[in-house]
Amino acid sequence: MTKTTDDKATDDSRIGLVVLDMAGTTVADGGLVEQAFAAAARELGVEPDSADHAAKLEYVRTTMGESKISVFRHLFGEEKLAQQANTAFETAYGSLVDGGRIAPIPGAREAIEELADDGRTVVLTTGFARVTQNAILDALGWRDLVGLTLCPADAGGRGRPYPDMVLSAFLRTGAVDGVRDVAVAGDTVYDMLSGVRSGASVVAGVLTGAHGGTALREAGATHVLGSVAELPALLRGDG
């Protein structure tokens, strides 16, 4: 893929902690979010092919990267309904994952291993619940790939666009002296906002997921890459 970067100067060589999103950034899920949402919507009585279903699905697409329970709170209002929808979503998504409907982004595992070989600590984050994150890790054989994985519940309950998971990675790993020594990478505007708000000096958008380069830049991306496979070279200053 073609890599594009902007003109923002940064000393990427000092980066010691890399916080990576999962679905759309390191993991290809082939539209499973929309399929799992359809199952959740059916359980809550949303008529398939209705205007209500279309509007809710569009909101799900627009908010890719945000904590899923936050999305359902917006869509269904009442906490009980939001929790019911979230449980149905996580169950449906987990079943699809268990059915082999997921794969690594090409070069993602190699990039994670390369970052580690370069002396950087890598943390994987997600907007999904822990049970779903674990299902993804198990399906890919990634349980031991990194030392720390985080979901919103691990960071006090707030997912993206809040910076909490990035800051939790910073605090839990103790890998770097300050947040400017952190790089964040993701495929959505919510990943970018989370990275910017955390104070990370590198906030890299990747073009393998939900949002395009223009949206990623407008949300604060310091770099836009074809995929996460290009991140190790960027941080080494090779490209």
C-alpha positions as CSV (number, residue, x, y, z in Angstrom):
1,M,0.0,0.0,0.0
2,T,1.0,3.6,-0.5
3,K,2.2,5.3,2.6
4,T,1.5,9.0,3.1
5,T,2.8,11.2,5.9
6,D,2.4,14.8,6.7
7,D,5.1,17.4,7.5
8,K,4.9,17.3,11.3
9,A,8.3,16.8,12.6
10,T,8.9,14.4,15.6
11,D,11.7,12.4,17.0
12,D,10.1,9.0,16.4
13,S,13.3,7.2,17.5
14,R,12.6,7.9,21.2
15,I,9.2,6.1,21.1
16,G,9.3,3.3,23.7
17,L,5.6,2.4,24.0
18,V,3.3,1.6,21.0
19,V,-0.5,1.3,21.6
20,L,-2.2,-0.5,18.8
21,D,-5.9,-0.8,18.0
22,M,-7.1,-4.3,17.1
23,A,-10.1,-4.6,14.6
24,G,-9.3,-2.7,11.5
25,T,-5.7,-2.0,12.5
26,T,-4.0,-5.3,13.4
27,V,-7.0,-7.5,12.9
28,A,-9.2,-7.9,9.8
29,D,-12.8,-8.8,10.7
30,G,-14.5,-8.6,7.3
31,G,-17.5,-6.5,8.4
32,L,-18.3,-8.6,11.5
33,V,-19.2,-5.5,13.5
34,E,-22.2,-4.8,11.2
35,Q,-23.3,-8.5,11.2
36,A,-23.1,-8.6,15.0
37,F,-25.0,-5.3,15.3
38,A,-27.8,-6.8,13.1
39,A,-28.2,-9.6,15.5
40,A,-28.3,-7.2,18.5
41,A,-30.8,-5.0,16.7
42,R,-33.1,-8.0,16.0
43,E,-33.0,-9.0,19.7
44,L,-34.2,-5.5,20.7
45,G,-37.0,-5.5,18.1
46,V,-35.5,-3.3,15.5
47,E,-37.2,-4.3,12.2
48,P,-34.6,-5.4,9.5
49,D,-34.6,-3.1,6.4
50,S,-36.5,-0.4,8.3
51,A,-35.6,3.2,8.4
52,D,-34.8,2.8,12.1
53,H,-32.4,0.0,11.4
54,A,-30.7,1.9,8.6
55,A,-30.2,5.0,10.8
56,K,-28.8,2.9,13.7
57,L,-26.5,1.0,11.4
58,E,-25.2,4.3,9.9
59,Y,-24.4,5.5,13.5
60,V,-22.6,2.2,14.2
61,R,-20.5,2.8,11.0
62,T,-19.8,6.4,11.9
63,T,-18.7,5.5,15.4
64,M,-16.4,2.6,14.5
65,G,-13.7,2.6,17.2
66,E,-15.8,3.9,20.0
67,S,-16.6,1.7,23.0
68,K,-19.5,-0.5,22.0
69,I,-21.5,0.0,25.2
70,S,-21.3,3.8,24.6
71,V,-22.7,3.3,21.1
72,F,-25.6,1.2,22.4
73,R,-26.3,3.7,25.1
74,H,-26.7,6.4,22.4
75,L,-28.8,4.1,20.2
76,F,-31.2,2.7,22.8
77,G,-31.2,5.2,25.6
78,E,-32.1,3.1,28.6
79,E,-29.2,1.4,30.4
80,K,-31.0,-1.9,30.6
81,L,-31.7,-1.9,26.8
82,A,-28.1,-0.8,26.1
83,Q,-26.7,-3.6,28.2
84,Q,-29.0,-6.1,26.5
85,A,-27.9,-4.9,23.1
86,N,-24.3,-5.0,24.1
87,T,-24.5,-8.6,25.4
88,A,-26.3,-9.7,22.2
89,F,-23.6,-7.9,20.1
90,E,-20.7,-9.5,22.0
91,T,-22.3,-12.9,21.8
92,A,-22.9,-12.7,18.0
93,Y,-19.4,-11.3,17.4
94,G,-17.8,-14.0,19.5
95,S,-19.7,-16.7,17.6
96,L,-18.5,-15.2,14.2
97,V,-14.9,-15.1,15.5
98,D,-15.2,-18.7,16.7
99,G,-16.4,-19.6,13.3
100,G,-13.1,-18.6,11.8
101,R,-14.3,-15.2,10.4
102,I,-11.3,-13.3,11.4
103,A,-7.6,-12.9,10.4
104,P,-4.6,-10.7,11.0
105,I,-4.1,-7.7,8.9
106,P,-1.3,-8.7,6.5
107,G,2.1,-8.1,8.2
108,A,0.5,-7.1,11.5
109,R,2.0,-9.9,13.6
110,E,5.4,-9.3,12.0
111,A,5.1,-5.6,12.7
112,I,4.3,-6.2,16.4
113,E,7.3,-8.6,16.6
114,E,9.5,-6.1,14.8
115,L,8.5,-3.3,17.2
116,A,9.4,-5.5,20.1
117,D,12.7,-6.5,18.6
118,D,13.4,-2.8,18.3
119,G,13.0,-2.5,22.0
120,R,9.5,-1.0,22.1
121,T,6.7,-2.2,24.4
122,V,3.5,-3.0,22.4
123,V,0.0,-2.9,23.9
124,L,-3.2,-4.0,22.1
125,T,-6.4,-2.2,22.8
126,T,-10.0,-2.6,21.7
127,G,-13.5,-1.0,22.1
128,F,-14.9,-4.5,22.6
129,A,-15.6,-6.2,26.0
130,R,-12.9,-8.4,27.5
131,V,-14.6,-11.6,26.5
132,T,-14.6,-10.6,22.9
133,Q,-11.1,-9.4,23.0
134,N,-10.0,-12.7,24.4
135,A,-11.9,-14.6,21.7
136,I,-10.1,-12.6,19.0
137,L,-6.7,-13.2,20.7
138,D,-7.4,-16.9,21.0
139,A,-8.6,-17.2,17.4
140,L,-5.4,-15.6,16.1
141,G,-3.1,-17.4,18.6
142,W,-2.0,-14.0,19.9
143,R,-2.5,-14.6,23.7
144,D,1.3,-14.4,24.2
145,L,2.1,-12.0,21.5
146,V,2.2,-8.9,23.8
147,G,2.5,-8.5,27.5
148,L,-0.6,-6.3,27.9
149,T,-4.0,-6.1,26.3
150,L,-6.6,-3.5,27.3
151,C,-10.4,-3.1,26.9
152,P,-12.4,-0.1,28.2
153,A,-13.3,-2.0,31.4
154,D,-9.5,-2.3,32.2
155,A,-9.2,1.5,32.0
156,G,-12.1,2.6,34.3
157,G,-14.9,1.9,31.8
158,R,-14.4,4.7,29.3
159,G,-13.3,3.7,25.9
160,R,-12.3,5.8,22.9
161,P,-12.4,8.7,22.1
162,Y,-11.2,9.2,25.7
163,P,-7.5,8.7,26.2
164,D,-7.9,6.3,29.2
165,M,-6.7,3.1,27.5
166,V,-3.5,4.8,26.2
167,L,-2.8,6.4,29.6
168,S,-3.5,3.0,31.3
169,A,-1.0,1.4,29.0
170,F,1.5,4.2,29.9
171,L,0.9,3.7,33.6
172,R,0.7,-0.1,33.7
173,T,3.8,-0.8,31.6
174,G,6.1,1.9,32.9
175,A,7.8,1.6,29.6
176,V,8.6,5.3,29.0
177,D,9.2,8.4,31.1
178,G,6.5,10.5,29.5
179,V,3.5,10.4,27.2
180,R,5.5,12.1,24.4
181,D,7.4,8.8,24.1
182,V,4.2,7.0,23.2
183,A,2.9,6.1,19.7
184,V,-0.7,5.3,19.0
185,A,-2.0,3.6,15.8
186,G,-5.6,2.9,14.7
187,D,-8.0,3.0,11.8
188,T,-10.7,5.3,13.1
189,V,-11.1,9.0,14.1
190,Y,-11.8,7.7,17.6
191,D,-8.3,6.1,17.7
192,M,-6.9,9.4,16.6
193,L,-8.8,11.5,19.1
194,S,-7.7,9.1,21.9
195,G,-4.1,9.4,20.9
196,V,-4.2,13.2,20.6
197,R,-5.9,13.6,24.0
198,S,-3.3,11.3,25.6
199,G,-0.5,13.5,24.6
200,A,1.2,10.9,22.4
201,S,3.7,12.4,19.9
202,V,2.9,9.9,17.2
203,V,-0.7,9.3,16.3
204,A,-0.7,7.2,13.2
205,G,-3.8,6.4,11.1
206,V,-3.9,3.3,9.0
207,L,-6.0,2.8,5.8
208,T,-7.0,-0.8,6.5
209,G,-10.2,-0.1,8.4
210,A,-13.2,2.1,8.9
211,H,-12.0,5.7,8.0
212,G,-10.1,7.3,5.2
213,G,-7.0,9.5,5.2
214,T,-8.9,12.8,5.2
215,A,-11.0,11.9,8.2
216,L,-8.0,10.6,10.1
217,R,-6.0,13.8,9.5
218,E,-8.9,16.0,10.5
219,A,-9.0,14.0,13.8
220,G,-5.4,14.7,14.5
221,A,-3.3,12.0,12.8
222,T,0.4,13.0,12.7
223,H,0.9,10.3,10.0
224,V,-1.3,8.2,7.7
225,L,0.1,4.8,6.7
226,G,-1.1,2.2,4.3
227,S,-1.1,-0.3,7.1
228,V,0.4,-1.1,10.5
229,A,3.1,-3.1,8.7
230,E,4.7,0.3,7.9
231,L,4.9,1.5,11.5
232,P,8.2,-0.1,12.5
233,A,10.1,1.6,9.7
234,L,8.4,4.9,10.5
235,L,9.5,4.8,14.1
236,R,13.0,3.9,13.1
237,G,13.1,6.8,10.7
238,D,13.4,4.6,7.6
239,G,10.5,6.1,5.9
